[in-house]
Amino acid sequence: MFPGATTGPAGHDSDSGARGTPRRALRFASALGLVAIALNSVGGCGSNKNYEQRQAFADTLPDDGKASIWDDDAEGCLGQCQRDPGSPLVDCAAEEEGLEFLPLVGWDFKKDGVATGQYQYTDGSAHNLRPRGWEPPTAPMARCLGATDEYGFHLRGGPYRDWGGGFGARLYYVLTAGNCAADVDPNYRAEYCQSLSADPVTIENTFNLTAWDGISFWARRGPDGQPLLRVMIADQRTDDDISFLMYEADPAKPRFCERNRDCGCPLGLPCTVVPEDQRDEVNNNCAQEDASSQIQPIMVCWDPEKGPLSQLNPHQPCGTYACNCPYEAFATPEGQSSVLRPDTAFDGRGCNEFAFRGGIVDNFCYNPGQDPNPYEANYLCGDHWAAPVHLTTDWQFFKVPFTSLLQQGWAKEQHQFDLHAVSMVRFTWDKGNIDYFIDDVRFYREKRPE
């Protein structure tokens, strides 16, 4: 993940999924299949610990059925390896009666489609997230009575052992039908487009949702996926991306919230310069940029005495290399993948230790005596407006009113959700396994009289 991301307890902007770089699409793997069904039929797998029982069963399978089915770094079963019973079909029209919707482009997850603008991020404690990468593909699934050839979005992986992860999209990518660019004829602008008198950053990157009541979606979970799913929406007052763009436009102009960039290493790992002949093994978003060769030397949190670099694991940038990495959502100028767009708030800074007033000490990108000190938590971006929902193995239609969204309390407190300038939608999860099925993510409101 990028060191410039703000890391909070559970819904945080530590995006390791290439939020603004569609060229970094990855290949995706298929789901569980008959092996997990067979495992369940012999008494269950336990919690990924009954190795002898499971190995004995695997020895009875043909070679193409063994595939490391209990390794959390491989495809296979989750948790207790329970067979997914599926869900009864639902009268979708009846559930949605009386509502009208503002669709998010590509988040109806149609056949042969992708989740438009979607990025993903996790705590890095499990490496089996499927599908993964920028704009992952849709998947077949059955939900509505009378419907045929249905598709949605299926995400699974874990167990996550730290704070979990999430996926989301900037509304810039998924509310394009109204054509809200500043140079568009005002007569053809959608109702959710910003006023042309607004600040340029606001015009291009935020949307006015005051005419809508909330966000809705269909969702269920697999039997070993955790029930919790958190829906989260950012406005201009909480969004790191807006803060970045405002700083880039005018560093002297006050921002709604601030960012820090951590350049230290967790768990006592040393910050190590990667040898030139091993640079191709580095796996982090900064190194994956087409123009990454412009940043030297490459420094990552890695102890060479404990093993070689492996592309299976993400490598956290550190030291001055972390400070010179671009801001992930806007890593390169539009249409110029061979040129890095520096994050001017941190680019060229040293990596120096700082002690917060509560006694927490870490390393941050700043030059003492020249730059502002790293910001305390009560100034930081990232604590977006959120509400939890609890999934079952049956399809459910969720309506989450904007009035029910609250901040979690780990960064800057905002006293009102600014529906005049909404910028992002996101879903997050906590520790544990995830096995989510999601479809038709939209904003909704009660139907207006004819």
N, C-alpha and C positions, 0 to 999 in steps of 0.2 A: 504494500500500500504506500501511498505517497506520504512522506513525512509532513507535508503541509496540511494534512487533514487534521481536523479536530476530533479527538477520540473521547467519546462520552460513554456512559454506561450501556446504552442499547439503542442506538438509532442514529448514529453518528456519521459524520462526513469523513469516513476513512475509506473512500471508494477505491478498491483495487481492481475495478472492472472497466477501465477505459471509458469514462463517461462521455468524452467528446470525440472519440477516434474510431469511426466505423471500420477503418482499414485493419484494425486488430481483431477481426472476427476469428474465432477459434472453431475447431471441429467439435462436434458434440457426439456423445455416446448414447446408446439406447438404455432402456430401463431393465428392471429385474428379470422378468420372465419366469419360466417354469421351475428354475432351481429353487427359488424362495418358496414356491408352493410345495415342492417336495420336502424341503426342510421343515416347513410348518407341519407337515403331515406326520413327521416322526417325533413329535413331542415338543417342537419349538427349539429355538437356538439358545435360549437364555439371553444374556445381555452381551453378546459377542465374546463370551468367556468359556463356553463349553467346547474347547478346541478339540479334545479327543473324540467326543461324540460327533462333532461336525466333520472331523477328518475321516472318521469311520464311514459316515454317510457319503462323503465326497468320493471315497475310494470305490464305491459301488456305481458311480456315475461314469458315463463315457467321457473321454478326454475333453470333449467340447462342453461339458457341463461342470467343470471344476473351477475355472476362472477366478480363483481367490475370493470366493463369495463372502468371506467374513473379514476381508481386509478393508478398513475404512478408506484406504487410498485407491480402491478399485471399485468397479461396478459391483453391485450385489445387494444383499439384503441390508436392512437397517434395523437397529434395535433388536426386537424379538423375532424378526424375520416373519412376521405375520402376513398371511395372504390378504390382499386387498379385496374385500367383498364387493366393492363397487357401491353405487348409490342408486336408489330408485329414481326413475325419471320424474321430473318436476313439471308442473303446469307453469311454465315461465311467464306466460302472458298474464295469468291471474296474479302472480306475485308482483308484477310490474304495473298493474292496472292503476290508473290515476296519476301516473308520473310521466314526465317528459325528460329527455336526456340530452346532454352535450357530450358526444362521444370523444374519446381520446384516440387520435388516428393510430391505427395499428394495434390498439389494446382491446380490440374485439377478437384478436388472435385467430384470424381466418385461416383456412386451408392454404398450405404452401406459403404462409406468411411468416413474419418475424414480429417480435415485440419491439416496435419502433422506438428508437432512442433509448432502449433499456441498457443500463449499466448494472453491475453487481459488485458487492464488496462483502468480505467476511473477515473474521478475526484471524484467519490463517491457520486455525487449529485442525482443520480437516481439508482434504484436497480432492474430494469426490463430488463436488457440486456439479450437477448435470441438469440442463445444459448450462454452459458458462460462456462468458465473453460478451462482447458488444452485440446488441440486437439478436438474441438467441431465437431459435425457431419455435414455431407452434407445434402442438401435439394433438393427435386424435383423442377424443373423449366424448362420452354421451351424457347429456344433461337434460334437455327439454323434451317433453312429450310431443310426438309428431314430427320432430326434427330429424333430418338425415345429414350424414357427412359433417358432423360437428367437430370443431377444433377449439382448443383453448391453450393455456400455458401451464406446463407441469414442471415444477422445480423440486429437486430432492438432493439430500446430502447430509453429512454429519457422521458422528456426533460432534457438534461444536462445543468447545470446552471453556471458552472465555466469555465474550459478550455476544457472540452470534454473528449476524450479518444482515444484509438487506438487498433490495433491488429497487430501482426507480427510474424516472425519466424527467428531464427538464421539460416543462410545458412548451418551451420553444420548439421542440420536435413533434409534439403530439397535438398541438392546437394551431396547426398551420392553415386549416381550411378557410379561416377568416382573413388570411393574408394581411397580417397586422404590421407589415413593414412601414416605416415612416413615409416612404415615397408613394404609398398606395392612395388612390383616389378616396377621399374621406367618405364618399357616398357608398363605397363598397366594403367598408370595414365592418367586421362582425361586432356584435354588441359587447363582446368581451375584450375587444382591443382597447389599448390605452388611448387617452386623449393625446392628440398630436402636440399639445402644449407641455406634455410631461418631459422629464429629464430623458435624454437619449437612452441611457441604460435601462430605464423603466419601460420605455416604449418597446424596445426590442426583446426584452427578457421577462416581462411580467404581464399578467392578464387580470382583468377586472371581473371577478366572479360574484359581485354583489347581487346579481339577478338569480343566483342559484342557491339551493338549500344545503347541498352537501355532496359527498362522494358515495357512489354505490358500486357494488361488484358482486359477482357470484364466486363462491369458494367452497372447497371441501378439503379434507386431508386424507392421506393414507393412514392405516391403522398404527403404524409406528412413528408417524410424524407428530410433533408436539401440537397441542390445540391452539397455542397462542400465535396470532398474527397481528401485528400492529400496523395500522394505516397512518400515514404521516404526510403532512403537507407543509411546504415552506412558503413564507412570504418574504418580501424584500427586507424585512427587519431581522430575519433569522438566517438568511441564506448566505453561505460562504461564497457562492458564485457571484452574487450581487456585490458583496464586499470586495471581491477581487476586481470586478469590472469598475467599480467606483474608484478604487485605489489607482487602477491603471489610467483612468480618465483624468483624475486630479488627486494626487496623494494628500494635498493639503485640505481637501474638502472632508468634513466629518462624515463618518459612515455609521450605519445603523448598528453594526457589530464588527468585531475584529477577529483576526486570524493569527495563530502562532504556527511556526514550523519547527517541529521536534527533529533534531539531528543526532540524538543519542541512540543507544541500543538497549533493548530489554534483556532481562534475565542474565545480566552480567556478561553478555557476549561482547567481544572486542569489535571495534570498527576497523575493518581490514581492507587494505588496498588489494583489488583483484588482479592477479598476474595477467599480463597481456594475452597469454595463450589460453586463458580460461574465461575471457570476457563473454564468449558466446553462451556460456552456461548461466549467466546472470539472468534471473527471472524477476523483474519488477517493471512497473509501468514506465519509469524513466528510461530504463535500458531498452524497452521494446519500441520506443519512438524511432521512426526512421532516421531522425537527425541526432540520435543519442551519442554518436561518435564525437559530437562537438563538446561533450562534457567529459573531462579527464582530470584526475584519474577516477576510475569507478571504485567506490567504497561502499561495502555492505556489512551488515551485522553477521559475522561469520567467524567461527573458530576453526582454522584449518586443521588443528590437532584432533578435532572430533569428527572429521570426515570431509570429503570433497564437496564442492558445490554440486547441487542437483537441481535441474530445472523442474522437478516435481514440486519443489517448495519455493514459495515467493521469498525473495531476498530483500530485506528492508534497507533502503539507502540510508547512509549515515554520513557524518562529517560534512565537509564542504561540498561533497558530491550531492548530498541531500539538499543543501541550500541552493545549488545551481539547477536542480531539476525544475522543469516548468510546472505550472499549476495544471493538474490533471485534466480538468474539464475544458481547458483552452490551451492545450499543449503546443499547438502549432498554429500559425496564421491560416485563415481560410484558404484552402487550395494549395498550401505550401508545406507538404509533409516533410520536406528535407530541411526545413528551417525551424528551430525551436523558438517559441514565444516565451521569453523569460518572465518569471514571476518577480517583478521589480521590487516587491516588498522584501524579498529574501535573496535574490540573485547577487552573488559576489560577497555575501556576508560570511563572517567566520562562524564556526560552530563553537559556542561558548556556554559554560555552565551558568545556571541561574537558579536562585532559591526564592520560591514564592513565600508570601507572608505566612502561610500555614506550615512552612518547613519543608515542603516537597521540593526536591532538587532534580533538575534534568538539564539536558543540553539543548540549546535553541539557536536558530539562525539569527544572529544579531551581533552588532559590534558595540560593545559596552562603551558608553560615553558619547557615541555618535548616533545610535538608533534608540527609539523608545524601548524600554524594557519589555520582555514578553508580557502579554496581557494576562491578568488574573481571570479566573473562570467567569466572573460576573460581567466580563466585557465580551466574551467569545460568542461567535456564531455557532449554529448547528443544532440548537435545541428547538426543533421544529414542533409544529402543532400536531398532536398525536392522540389516537384512541385505540384501545385494544379490542379485538374481536376474538371469539373462541370458536374454532372449527370442529365439526364432527366429520365422520366418514360419509355423511350425506350432503348433497348439494344444498346450500342455503343462499338466499339473497340478502345481502347486507346493505343497509342504508345507514350511513354515518353522517349525521348533521354537522355542519360546520360549528354549530354552537356547542357540540360535545367535545371538541378538540381542545386539549390542554398541553402545555409544555411539561417536560419531565423534571426540569429543575436543576440541570447540571451545567448550564451555561447562562448567558445573559437573559434575564427575565424581561419579557415584553408584556405589556398590560392589555393588549388587544390584538386579536388575529386580524391582519390587514387584508381583507378580502378585495381591496382595490388593487392590490399588487401581489398576486399569487404567482409562484415561480416554479414549483416542483411538486411531484407526487411520488411517494415512496412507500414500500412495505418493508417491515423489519421483523426479525425474530431474535430470540435469546438463546441461551445454552440448550444443547440437545440436538435431536434429529429433526429434519424438516422433510415433508413430503406433501407439498402444496399443489392443488389444482385450482386455477383461477381463470375467470373469463369475464368479458364485458365490463371493463373498468370505465366508469363514466361519472360525470357530474350529473346531478338530478335536481328536479324541483317539482312541486305539485303542478299539475296541468292548469293552465290559465283558462278562464272561461272563453268559449268561442266568441 
